[in-house]
């Protein structure tokens, strides 16, 4: 990731970031200061990413989230208090970061990226986007924006399963965090990585229209509704959520000032952290030359044909 900086001298105070500078060199902090970063999703991973990169010295933040804070979020988010329950995640998190007194400009977009022209316009102005949303439709928008707007995308998410032991007590059978780094010119897109699929999009759309479908078993969904999905939601465990966010921010650092020396079986575009078995691994994305996103005839710098991301649902371009 090439960052071009001027000779400005308004970088963040040296004492705040002195140890960071010692690790990555003097230009590193100024490069971060020059970036505008969009964070889509202000929950467990998104709030952690936002507070981390604000403290790291990124110059401008855009926080996009249409959700309100819930009690069940409080075990794994940063920057929120009990009294913020019921308030906008995006606006509350932005206010918290402003109150830190750091040299960062932060803007809140209180909307969902797959529904809001304002949100798409905002992320189109960013140098890099963090995908921290838990909905597939939002990820689909970001996955396409990477190519239309020639941006970098660091997308993170978690998955897991809960079992019952012989005493009928719950235990973690599986809990993993994923960090996908999608660059316009390299790496598999979220579709080729299997993060976004037509089956997941169909299930999510059906669930939005009929919330009671969430109560059905996967086999019933498949046989009676021709939907693939359902089952348990990923457990909400604070340390694993924030650990995934930490790695996502470290990935930004590696793009600005490469420091990682990955073993040959680990891919830069797809890294999984298995918190139960303490293993790091990569999935192999599809090598799909026909992919309409990242294929050689895909969306890289494609014309939008009068609509944002060529999607009429996102409104006409001015």
Secondary structure, 3 states (H helix, E strand, C coil): CCCCCCCCCCCCCCCCCHHHHHHHCHHHHHHHHCCEEEEECCCHHHHHHHHHHHHHCCCEEEEECCCECCHHHCCCCCCCCHHHCCCEHHHHHHHHHHHCCCCCEEEEECCCCCCCHHHHHHHHCCCEEEECCCCHHHHHHHHHHHHHCCCEEEEEEEEEEEEECCCCCEEEEEEEEEEEEEECCECCCCCCCCCCCHHHHHHHHHHHHCHHHHHCCHHHHHHHHCCCCCCCCCCCCHHHHHHHHHHHHHHHHHHHCCCCCCCCCCCCCEEEEECCCCEEECCCCCCCCCCCCCCCCCCCCCCCCCEHHHCHHHCECC
